[in-house]
Amino acid sequence: MKKHNGFSLVEIAVVLVIIAILVTAVGIPLATQLEQQRTLDTQRQLETIKEAIYGFSMAYGRLPCPATSTSVGQESFCTTAGPSACTQTTVAQSHGRCAAIVGFVPSSTLGLAPIDAGGFTVDAWQDGTGLRRIMYAVSQYQNPGNTYVLTRVDGIKTDTMGTTIAASHLFVCSTGLTALPPTTNCAPVTQLTDKAPFVLISLGKSTAQNSNDGTNNQNSDIVFTSGTQTSTFDDIVTWGSLNTLFARMVQVGKLP
């Protein structure tokens, strides 16, 4: 009988199965490591931005306003103190009224790099969509005699640190919302703080609103959610401290 050289179809199939198993065994950990690295890189980005915001306050005696989708990475104000409709301008206004409470990091104003084609800082996923832009919210706490305290030059000095810290600012809540999120407080979940002068948000790997917790970070109010990343919530959230803000400004003579 003539002997045939080569592999049979069964042998080839077995080899392909083994290769598939090896690729899967190696590929899944690599994918997990890549996602973990993107998360860590984004967390570092947020801390860098936080320091830039504190530095801005030390130079200008106020917090920057958020950028809007049309301000090309610059902070955006309303031309009037309100309550009239907001006409946007990138020129700083003495009353401190921002064009948006929740917008984007004003990367051009802060001198941050790198930025996308629109002038915005994006997180480590960088998929080319606007949802990768890092969000920034700032307290628009008002004192009738001092307008918008935190975003007005010397607003805190005029309001006094004691009065400013006694007021409510931005809320950060724990995860666990089982219904549509409230817009003015953390009920029924735990309140992590109501004293955040500013909040920074990356929407994480998934930008979809897969839970009420995720929706809470995209509805443009003063209440935000922070917590452990899960299959339905992977936002990365950090916030500033009024005490740190005061300390930095005292250090350079902007307060008291």
TORKOL-4160 file (C-alpha; in steps of 0.2 Angstrom, whole numbers, padded with zeros to 4 digits, m for minus):
256
<pt num="1" X="0000" Y="0000" Z="0000"/>
<pt num="2" X="0006" Y="0017" Z="m0005"/>
<pt num="3" X="0010" Y="0028" Z="0011"/>
<pt num="4" X="0003" Y="0046" Z="0010"/>
<pt num="5" X="0013" Y="0060" Z="0019"/>
<pt num="6" X="0005" Y="0076" Z="0027"/>
<pt num="7" X="m0008" Y="0079" Z="0040"/>
<pt num="8" X="m0026" Y="0072" Z="0040"/>
<pt num="9" X="m0041" Y="0084" Z="0041"/>
<pt num="10" X="m0043" Y="0078" Z="0059"/>
<pt num="11" X="m0025" Y="0082" Z="0064"/>
<pt num="12" X="m0027" Y="0099" Z="0056"/>
<pt num="13" X="m0043" Y="0102" Z="0066"/>
<pt num="14" X="m0035" Y="0097" Z="0082"/>
<pt num="15" X="m0020" Y="0109" Z="0079"/>
<pt num="16" X="m0032" Y="0123" Z="0075"/>
<pt num="17" X="m0042" Y="0120" Z="0091"/>
<pt num="18" X="m0026" Y="0120" Z="0101"/>
<pt num="19" X="m0020" Y="0137" Z="0093"/>
<pt num="20" X="m0037" Y="0144" Z="0096"/>
<pt num="21" X="m0036" Y="0139" Z="0115"/>
<pt num="22" X="m0018" Y="0147" Z="0116"/>
<pt num="23" X="m0024" Y="0163" Z="0108"/>
<pt num="24" X="m0039" Y="0165" Z="0119"/>
<pt num="25" X="m0028" Y="0161" Z="0135"/>
<pt num="26" X="m0016" Y="0174" Z="0130"/>
<pt num="27" X="m0028" Y="0187" Z="0122"/>
<pt num="28" X="m0040" Y="0188" Z="0137"/>
<pt num="29" X="m0027" Y="0193" Z="0150"/>
<pt num="30" X="m0019" Y="0205" Z="0137"/>
<pt num="31" X="m0035" Y="0213" Z="0134"/>
<pt num="32" X="m0039" Y="0215" Z="0153"/>
<pt num="33" X="m0021" Y="0222" Z="0156"/>
<pt num="34" X="m0024" Y="0235" Z="0142"/>
<pt num="35" X="m0041" Y="0240" Z="0150"/>
<pt num="36" X="m0033" Y="0242" Z="0167"/>
<pt num="37" X="m0019" Y="0252" Z="0160"/>
<pt num="38" X="m0031" Y="0264" Z="0151"/>
<pt num="39" X="m0041" Y="0266" Z="0168"/>
<pt num="40" X="m0024" Y="0270" Z="0177"/>
<pt num="41" X="m0019" Y="0282" Z="0163"/>
<pt num="42" X="m0036" Y="0291" Z="0164"/>
<pt num="43" X="m0035" Y="0292" Z="0183"/>
<pt num="44" X="m0018" Y="0300" Z="0181"/>
<pt num="45" X="m0025" Y="0312" Z="0168"/>
<pt num="46" X="m0038" Y="0317" Z="0180"/>
<pt num="47" X="m0026" Y="0321" Z="0194"/>
<pt num="48" X="m0015" Y="0331" Z="0182"/>
<pt num="49" X="m0030" Y="0341" Z="0177"/>
<pt num="50" X="m0035" Y="0343" Z="0196"/>
<pt num="51" X="m0018" Y="0351" Z="0199"/>
<pt num="52" X="m0019" Y="0362" Z="0184"/>
<pt num="53" X="m0036" Y="0369" Z="0191"/>
<pt num="54" X="m0028" Y="0372" Z="0208"/>
<pt num="55" X="m0014" Y="0381" Z="0199"/>
<pt num="56" X="m0026" Y="0392" Z="0189"/>
<pt num="57" X="m0035" Y="0397" Z="0206"/>
<pt num="58" X="m0018" Y="0402" Z="0213"/>
<pt num="59" X="m0014" Y="0413" Z="0198"/>
<pt num="60" X="m0031" Y="0421" Z="0195"/>
<pt num="61" X="m0040" Y="0420" Z="0212"/>
<pt num="62" X="m0055" Y="0409" Z="0205"/>
<pt num="63" X="m0059" Y="0393" Z="0197"/>
<pt num="64" X="m0060" Y="0391" Z="0178"/>
<pt num="65" X="m0077" Y="0389" Z="0170"/>
<pt num="66" X="m0080" Y="0374" Z="0159"/>
<pt num="67" X="m0077" Y="0374" Z="0141"/>
<pt num="68" X="m0093" Y="0371" Z="0130"/>
<pt num="69" X="m0094" Y="0361" Z="0113"/>
<pt num="70" X="m0092" Y="0378" Z="0104"/>
<pt num="71" X="m0078" Y="0386" Z="0114"/>
<pt num="72" X="m0063" Y="0377" Z="0106"/>
<pt num="73" X="m0056" Y="0371" Z="0123"/>
<pt num="74" X="m0057" Y="0388" Z="0131"/>
<pt num="75" X="m0068" Y="0392" Z="0147"/>
<pt num="76" X="m0085" Y="0399" Z="0142"/>
<pt num="77" X="m0095" Y="0413" Z="0152"/>
<pt num="78" X="m0112" Y="0421" Z="0150"/>
<pt num="79" X="m0111" Y="0439" Z="0145"/>
<pt num="80" X="m0124" Y="0443" Z="0159"/>
<pt num="81" X="m0126" Y="0438" Z="0177"/>
<pt num="82" X="m0143" Y="0432" Z="0174"/>
<pt num="83" X="m0157" Y="0426" Z="0175"/>
<pt num="84" X="m0158" Y="0431" Z="0157"/>
<pt num="85" X="m0153" Y="0418" Z="0144"/>
<pt num="86" X="m0135" Y="0415" Z="0142"/>
<pt num="87" X="m0125" Y="0422" Z="0127"/>
<pt num="88" X="m0108" Y="0414" Z="0127"/>
<pt num="89" X="m0091" Y="0422" Z="0127"/>
<pt num="90" X="m0074" Y="0416" Z="0130"/>
<pt num="91" X="m0069" Y="0433" Z="0138"/>
<pt num="92" X="m0069" Y="0432" Z="0157"/>
<pt num="93" X="m0084" Y="0441" Z="0166"/>
<pt num="94" X="m0083" Y="0450" Z="0182"/>
<pt num="95" X="m0099" Y="0442" Z="0188"/>
<pt num="96" X="m0092" Y="0424" Z="0186"/>
<pt num="97" X="m0107" Y="0416" Z="0178"/>
<pt num="98" X="m0102" Y="0401" Z="0168"/>
<pt num="99" X="m0111" Y="0396" Z="0151"/>
<pt num="100" X="m0113" Y="0379" Z="0158"/>
<pt num="101" X="m0111" Y="0371" Z="0175"/>
<pt num="102" X="m0106" Y="0354" Z="0167"/>
<pt num="103" X="m0095" Y="0355" Z="0152"/>
<pt num="104" X="m0078" Y="0350" Z="0147"/>
<pt num="105" X="m0061" Y="0353" Z="0154"/>
<pt num="106" X="m0055" Y="0370" Z="0147"/>
<pt num="107" X="m0039" Y="0363" Z="0141"/>
<pt num="108" X="m0033" Y="0378" Z="0131"/>
<pt num="109" X="m0036" Y="0390" Z="0145"/>
<pt num="110" X="m0026" Y="0378" Z="0157"/>
<pt num="111" X="m0013" Y="0375" Z="0144"/>
<pt num="112" X="m0015" Y="0356" Z="0144"/>
<pt num="113" X="m0008" Y="0344" Z="0131"/>
<pt num="114" X="m0012" Y="0333" Z="0122"/>
<pt num="115" X="m0029" Y="0339" Z="0115"/>
<pt num="116" X="m0040" Y="0333" Z="0101"/>
<pt num="117" X="m0044" Y="0342" Z="0085"/>
<pt num="118" X="m0058" Y="0352" Z="0094"/>
<pt num="119" X="m0046" Y="0358" Z="0108"/>
<pt num="120" X="m0052" Y="0346" Z="0122"/>
<pt num="121" X="m0043" Y="0334" Z="0133"/>
<pt num="122" X="m0048" Y="0316" Z="0130"/>
<pt num="123" X="m0047" Y="0301" Z="0141"/>
<pt num="124" X="m0036" Y="0285" Z="0137"/>
<pt num="125" X="m0048" Y="0277" Z="0126"/>
<pt num="126" X="m0047" Y="0290" Z="0112"/>
<pt num="127" X="m0060" Y="0282" Z="0100"/>
<pt num="128" X="m0062" Y="0299" Z="0091"/>
<pt num="129" X="m0079" Y="0303" Z="0098"/>
<pt num="130" X="m0084" Y="0318" Z="0108"/>
<pt num="131" X="m0089" Y="0306" Z="0122"/>
<pt num="132" X="m0071" Y="0303" Z="0126"/>
<pt num="133" X="m0069" Y="0321" Z="0131"/>
<pt num="134" X="m0066" Y="0323" Z="0150"/>
<pt num="135" X="m0080" Y="0332" Z="0158"/>
<pt num="136" X="m0078" Y="0346" Z="0170"/>
<pt num="137" X="m0091" Y="0353" Z="0182"/>
<pt num="138" X="m0089" Y="0368" Z="0193"/>
<pt num="139" X="m0100" Y="0375" Z="0208"/>
<pt num="140" X="m0110" Y="0390" Z="0203"/>
<pt num="141" X="m0114" Y="0394" Z="0221"/>
<pt num="142" X="m0121" Y="0412" Z="0222"/>
<pt num="143" X="m0120" Y="0424" Z="0236"/>
<pt num="144" X="m0132" Y="0439" Z="0232"/>
<pt num="145" X="m0119" Y="0451" Z="0236"/>
<pt num="146" X="m0105" Y="0442" Z="0227"/>
<pt num="147" X="m0114" Y="0434" Z="0212"/>
<pt num="148" X="m0105" Y="0417" Z="0207"/>
<pt num="149" X="m0092" Y="0415" Z="0221"/>
<pt num="150" X="m0080" Y="0402" Z="0215"/>
<pt num="151" X="m0078" Y="0408" Z="0197"/>
<pt num="152" X="m0077" Y="0426" Z="0200"/>
<pt num="153" X="m0061" Y="0435" Z="0203"/>
<pt num="154" X="m0059" Y="0437" Z="0222"/>
<pt num="155" X="m0076" Y="0429" Z="0225"/>
<pt num="156" X="m0071" Y="0418" Z="0239"/>
<pt num="157" X="m0061" Y="0432" Z="0247"/>
<pt num="158" X="m0076" Y="0444" Z="0247"/>
<pt num="159" X="m0088" Y="0430" Z="0252"/>
<pt num="160" X="m0076" Y="0424" Z="0266"/>
<pt num="161" X="m0070" Y="0406" Z="0267"/>
<pt num="162" X="m0082" Y="0402" Z="0282"/>
<pt num="163" X="m0097" Y="0407" Z="0272"/>
<pt num="164" X="m0091" Y="0398" Z="0256"/>
<pt num="165" X="m0087" Y="0382" Z="0265"/>
<pt num="166" X="m0104" Y="0382" Z="0274"/>
<pt num="167" X="m0114" Y="0382" Z="0258"/>
<pt num="168" X="m0118" Y="0367" Z="0247"/>
<pt num="169" X="m0109" Y="0366" Z="0231"/>
<pt num="170" X="m0108" Y="0350" Z="0220"/>
<pt num="171" X="m0114" Y="0334" Z="0226"/>
<pt num="172" X="m0105" Y="0317" Z="0224"/>
<pt num="173" X="m0115" Y="0301" Z="0228"/>
<pt num="174" X="m0111" Y="0283" Z="0230"/>
<pt num="175" X="m0117" Y="0271" Z="0217"/>
<pt num="176" X="m0133" Y="0261" Z="0220"/>
<pt num="177" X="m0147" Y="0272" Z="0212"/>
<pt num="178" X="m0162" Y="0261" Z="0209"/>
<pt num="179" X="m0172" Y="0274" Z="0201"/>
<pt num="180" X="m0169" Y="0290" Z="0190"/>
<pt num="181" X="m0157" Y="0300" Z="0199"/>
<pt num="182" X="m0162" Y="0316" Z="0209"/>
<pt num="183" X="m0155" Y="0332" Z="0203"/>
<pt num="184" X="m0153" Y="0342" Z="0220"/>
<pt num="185" X="m0146" Y="0329" Z="0232"/>
<pt num="186" X="m0140" Y="0311" Z="0234"/>
<pt num="187" X="m0156" Y="0302" Z="0241"/>
<pt num="188" X="m0158" Y="0288" Z="0243"/>
<pt num="189" X="m0139" Y="0283" Z="0241"/>
<pt num="190" X="m0125" Y="0289" Z="0252"/>
<pt num="191" X="m0119" Y="0306" Z="0250"/>
<pt num="192" X="m0100" Y="0307" Z="0248"/>
<pt num="193" X="m0099" Y="0326" Z="0249"/>
<pt num="194" X="m0109" Y="0341" Z="0245"/>
<pt num="195" X="m0094" Y="0352" Z="0246"/>
<pt num="196" X="m0085" Y="0348" Z="0229"/>
<pt num="197" X="m0080" Y="0365" Z="0221"/>
<pt num="198" X="m0077" Y="0355" Z="0205"/>
<pt num="199" X="m0079" Y="0338" Z="0198"/>
<pt num="200" X="m0070" Y="0329" Z="0184"/>
<pt num="201" X="m0077" Y="0314" Z="0174"/>
<pt num="202" X="m0072" Y="0301" Z="0162"/>
<pt num="203" X="m0086" Y="0290" Z="0155"/>
<pt num="204" X="m0074" Y="0275" Z="0156"/>
<pt num="205" X="m0073" Y="0261" Z="0143"/>
<pt num="206" X="m0092" Y="0261" Z="0140"/>
<pt num="207" X="m0100" Y="0278" Z="0136"/>
<pt num="208" X="m0117" Y="0271" Z="0137"/>
<pt num="209" X="m0129" Y="0275" Z="0151"/>
<pt num="210" X="m0131" Y="0257" Z="0157"/>
<pt num="211" X="m0137" Y="0262" Z="0174"/>
<pt num="212" X="m0145" Y="0276" Z="0184"/>
<pt num="213" X="m0128" Y="0279" Z="0191"/>
<pt num="214" X="m0121" Y="0282" Z="0174"/>
<pt num="215" X="m0136" Y="0293" Z="0169"/>
<pt num="216" X="m0132" Y="0303" Z="0185"/>
<pt num="217" X="m0115" Y="0309" Z="0177"/>
<pt num="218" X="m0123" Y="0314" Z="0160"/>
<pt num="219" X="m0138" Y="0324" Z="0165"/>
<pt num="220" X="m0130" Y="0341" Z="0167"/>
<pt num="221" X="m0135" Y="0345" Z="0185"/>
<pt num="222" X="m0126" Y="0347" Z="0201"/>
<pt num="223" X="m0127" Y="0329" Z="0207"/>
<pt num="224" X="m0114" Y="0316" Z="0202"/>
<pt num="225" X="m0110" Y="0297" Z="0205"/>
<pt num="226" X="m0093" Y="0289" Z="0210"/>
<pt num="227" X="m0090" Y="0271" Z="0214"/>
<pt num="228" X="m0082" Y="0254" Z="0210"/>
<pt num="229" X="m0082" Y="0250" Z="0192"/>
<pt num="230" X="m0094" Y="0236" Z="0187"/>
<pt num="231" X="m0102" Y="0229" Z="0171"/>
<pt num="232" X="m0115" Y="0243" Z="0172"/>
<pt num="233" X="m0105" Y="0257" Z="0179"/>
<pt num="234" X="m0087" Y="0261" Z="0174"/>
<pt num="235" X="m0086" Y="0280" Z="0175"/>
<pt num="236" X="m0070" Y="0287" Z="0183"/>
<pt num="237" X="m0074" Y="0302" Z="0194"/>
<pt num="238" X="m0064" Y="0313" Z="0205"/>
<pt num="239" X="m0067" Y="0330" Z="0213"/>
<pt num="240" X="m0058" Y="0345" Z="0221"/>
<pt num="241" X="m0058" Y="0349" Z="0240"/>
<pt num="242" X="m0063" Y="0367" Z="0246"/>
<pt num="243" X="m0050" Y="0365" Z="0260"/>
<pt num="244" X="m0036" Y="0361" Z="0247"/>
<pt num="245" X="m0042" Y="0375" Z="0236"/>
<pt num="246" X="m0042" Y="0388" Z="0251"/>
<pt num="247" X="m0024" Y="0381" Z="0256"/>
<pt num="248" X="m0017" Y="0384" Z="0239"/>
<pt num="249" X="m0024" Y="0401" Z="0237"/>
<pt num="250" X="m0019" Y="0406" Z="0255"/>
<pt num="251" X="m0001" Y="0400" Z="0250"/>
<pt num="252" X="0000" Y="0413" Z="0236"/>
<pt num="253" X="m0009" Y="0427" Z="0245"/>
<pt num="254" X="m0026" Y="0426" Z="0235"/>
<pt num="255" X="m0034" Y="0422" Z="0252"/>
<pt num="256" X="m0040" Y="0428" Z="0264"/>
